[in-house]
Amino acid sequence: MDTIASPTLWVITIAAVVGLLALDLLLTRKPHEVSMREAIGWSACYLALPLAFGGYLWLGHGRETGLEYYTGYLVEKSLSVDNLFVFMLLLAAFAVPARLQQKVLLYGIVGALILRGAFIALGAAALERWSVVFLVFGVILAGTGIKLLRETITGHDPQVDPDRMWVVRLGRRLGLKPFAVVVAAVFMTDIVFAIDSVPAVYGITGDPYLVFVTNAFALLGLRALYFVLASVLARLAHLGYGLAAILVFIGAKLGLHWAHLHWSGVPEVPTWLSLVVIVGILAVTVTTSLATGPSPGPARPVGPASPDGRKADQTSPASRP
């Protein structure tokens, strides 16, 4: 597939991602409870980096490339916010202490980056060879959006039962330490998220390099964002509606693109319009959520707690790395 990236740019980008991961590993080598000030500081850094990189792409490769990058990054970041809710449930179900949560998340992110890289390469190869993959991706996203909308309307909250996860049962059977089992569970959960997020970005751009960097930047900032949003995520009561609308919209866009490849009379959705629609959906979602407050029902976990809602302590099984 066509890409703006030269081999040199790929090498520099991957080296930069590895460097940022190494920095994160260095900073988290000593487990500690993350303060709000620390989380906000790192979140600001991981927001400034992708925004600045988008400026470089805009100036160096043109307006359309810049728009594709920013739109793809916004989609990935939006999906990652909802993913954080599942991470909260998962860490609470394992009773992971606050001082170990960032290390668990970081290890999961490292694995997710490696696996998403493979997904992106496979997706690029499949799209290059079979145009019907655009339609398949569109159906997957539209179906996921409809499912998410139904769950949001009915007030269904995802439940996390570690004992029902095959990776947890396998890890325990192999005699892995509790900490390693938790990391494996987070890693496998993010693989499921990749099934939605990678096709979603391919609905914005066909450049595998842009797909990779948007995924990388969204994942790199996920650890810090987790601690920033942990106490406010419950207020985003309408987030599910917004994400469902975005997924259905991108799914329809992919379907139109597939049709356009076969029938020239079918219009394409321009990137600038996609950006306007996605920003508009998110703006309405956040505004209405903050105006109405958290939805009634089970409270979302906001910190390290055991499944029965009690605070995890240092004797938790997951506290033994």
N, C-alpha and C positions, 0 to 999 in steps of 0.2 A: 504494500500500500504506500501511497505517497506520504512523505514525511518531510518536515522542515529540518530534521536533525541529521547532521553529519555524524560519522563514527566518532569524531573528536568530541562533539557535543554530548553524545550518549555517554562516553567515558567520563567526561567532566561531571555530568549530571549524576551518574551512578556513584562516582567518587564523593560528590557533595552529600548525597543521601547517606552513604555509609559513614561519612564524617559526622553528620548530625546524629546518627544513631550511636556512634561511638561516644560522642559528647554526652548524650542522654544516659548511656550506660555508665559513664564516668560519674555523672552527677547523682545517679541512683545507686552507686555501689554500696553506700551506707544507708540501709533502710531508715526512713524517717517519715513522720506524718507531714504531709504537704500543707503549708499554710495558704490561705487565700491570696496573700500578697505574692507568694512565690508562683502560684498557679496563674494568676493574672499576668504577671511579668512574662512568663514563658508563653502564655497564650498570645500576648501582644507581639512577641518575637515571631512566633509561628504564623501570625496573621500578616505581619509586615513583610516577611520573606516572600510568600507567594504573590502578594500584591506588587512588590518591587519586580519580581521575576516576570509578572505579566506585563509590566511597563517595558521591560527589555524586549519581550516578544513582540509587543505592539510596535515599538520603534524599529526593531531590527527585521521583522518579518511581515509587517503590515497590519492594518486594522482588522481584517477578517480573522487572522490568526490570533490576535489579541482578544477579540470577542469570543472566539471558540474556547480559548483557554479560560478566561474569566467565567464564562457560562458553565463550562465543565467543572471548574473548581467550586462554584457556588452549589451545583447539584451534589457533588461529593460531600461538601461540608454539611449541607442540609441533611443528607442521608445519615451522616456520621452522628449528628445530634440525636436522632432517634435510636441509633445503634447504642448510644451511651446508656439509654434506659435499660436495655437488655444486659449490658455490662454491669450496671448497678445491681440488678437482680441476681446476676451470676455470682458476683463477689459477695453479696449478702448471703446467698445460699450456701456458699463455702465458708462463711464467717471469716473472711480475710481481714486481718487487722489493718488499720489505716496506714501504719508505717510500711506495710508491704504492698499496698495496692498499686502504687506507681510502678514497682518492679514487675508485678504480674502483667500490668497493662503493656509495659514496654516490651517484654519478651513476646507477648501475643502480637504486638505490632510488627516486630522484626519478622516473625513467621508469616504474618499476613502480607507484608511487602514482598517477600520472596514468592509466595504463592500467587499473589495478584499479578506479579510480573509474568509468571507462566500463563495465567489466564489471559492477560493482555496479548501476549505473543500468539497464543492459540486462536484468540478471537480475531486478530489481524489476519492470520493465515486463512481462517475460515471465511471471513468476509471477502478476502481477495479472490477466493476460489468459487464460492457459492453466494450469489446475491440473495438467495432466499434466507440466508442467516439474518439479514436485516429484519425480515418479517418475523422470524422466530424470536429474535431479541425483542421486537415490538410486542409480540403476544405475551412473552414472559413479563415484561414490564407492566403492560396493561392489566394482566391477570393479578400481578402482585399489588398493583394500585387498587384494584377492585376489592381484593381480599383485605387490604389494610383499611379501606373505607368501611367495609362491613364490620370489621372488628372495632373501629373507632365509634361507629354509630351504636353498636350493641354494648359498648363500654367494656369490651373484653380486654383484659390485661394479660400479657404473656406471662406464663408461669415457668420457673426454672427449677427442675428437679434433677440434681446431679446424678441421683441413682438411676435415672432413666436414660442418661447419655452414654452411648456405647463407648466413647473415648474414655470416659471416667471409669467405667467397668473394666475396660481393657487395661488402663493404667494401674488400677488397684490389683488386678490379677497378675500383672508383671512386677508388682512390688515397688512401683514408683513412689517417691516421697509425695506427701500431700501437696507441697508447693508445686511440684512438677505436674501433678494431675490438674491443678487449677489452671496453670499456664496452658496446658493442652486443651482444656475446655474452652478457654478464651480464644485460642487459636482456631479451633474448629468452628466456633460461633462466627468468627470473622470470615471464614470461608463461605459460610451461608450468605453473609452480607455481600460478598463479592459477586454472587450470582445476580444480584440486582444492580450493584453499583457499576461494575465494568460495562455491561450492556447500556446502562444509562448514559455513561460518558461517550460511548460509541454512537449514541443517538445525537450527540452534540457535534462531535468531530470524528473523522475517519483516520486521523493521524495518531498512530500508536504512541508516538513520543508525547503528545499532549495528553493522551489518556493516562500514560504512566506518571507524568509529573503532577497531574491533578490528583490522582490517587495517592501518590507519595506525600504531597503536601497536606492532604486531608488526614492521612494516617499519622504523619509525624506530629501534628498538633493535637492528636486525639488524647494523649495522656494528660496534658495540662488542661485541656478543655473539660475533661471528665471532672476534675476537682472544682473548676469554676462553675459548671452547670449543675453540680450535684444537688445544690440547695435551691435551685430555681427551676429545674426541669419540670417539676410538677405543675408550675404555673402555665406551661405551654400546653394547655388543655386541647387546643385545636390543631396541634402539630400534625397529628395523624391525617386530618382532612387535607392539609396543605401538601404533605408528602404524597398522599394518594393522588391528588390532582396532578402533581408534577410527574409522577410515574406514568399515569395514563396519558398525559400530554406528550411525553417523550416517546412512549410506546406508539402513539398515533403518528408522531413525526417519523419514526423509523418505518412504519408501514407505508407512509406517503413516499418516503425516499425509495423504498423497494418498488413501489408502483411507478415512480418517476423513471426508474432505470429501464422499465419495460414499456411504458407509455409516456411519450414526451409531453402529452397534454396535461398530465398530472402535475400540479404545482409542488414546489419544494417549500419548506418552512425556513425562511432566512434565519441566520444565527442571531441577528439583532432582535428579531421578534421573539425568539426563544428566551433570550435574556430578559426582555421586558415582561414576558408572561411569568417566568420563574420568580423574578424579583417581586412582581405584583402579588403572586400567590403567597410568597413568604411574608411580605409586608402585611397583607390582610390577616394571615394566620397569627402572626405575632401580636398585631394590634388588638384583634378580637380576644386572643387568649389573655393578654394582660388586662383587658377591660373587664372580662368576666371572671377572672381568677381561676384557680384550679378546679377541675371537675370533681363532682362527688364520687366517692368510691374508695377503693383501697389506696392508701397513701403509698407513693413511690419511695423506695429507700433513699435516704440522703447521706448515708455513711456506712461504715462497717457495722453490720448487725447480723445476728444469727437469724435463721428462718423464722423464729418466733418473735423477732423484733428487738431482742436484747442486744446491747452493745457487745461486739466481740472483744475478747481480752487476749492477753499475751499467751494464754494456754491453748488457743485455738489450734486445731491440727494444721491449718494453713500457715500458721506463724512459724513453722519449723521448716526453713528452706532446705 
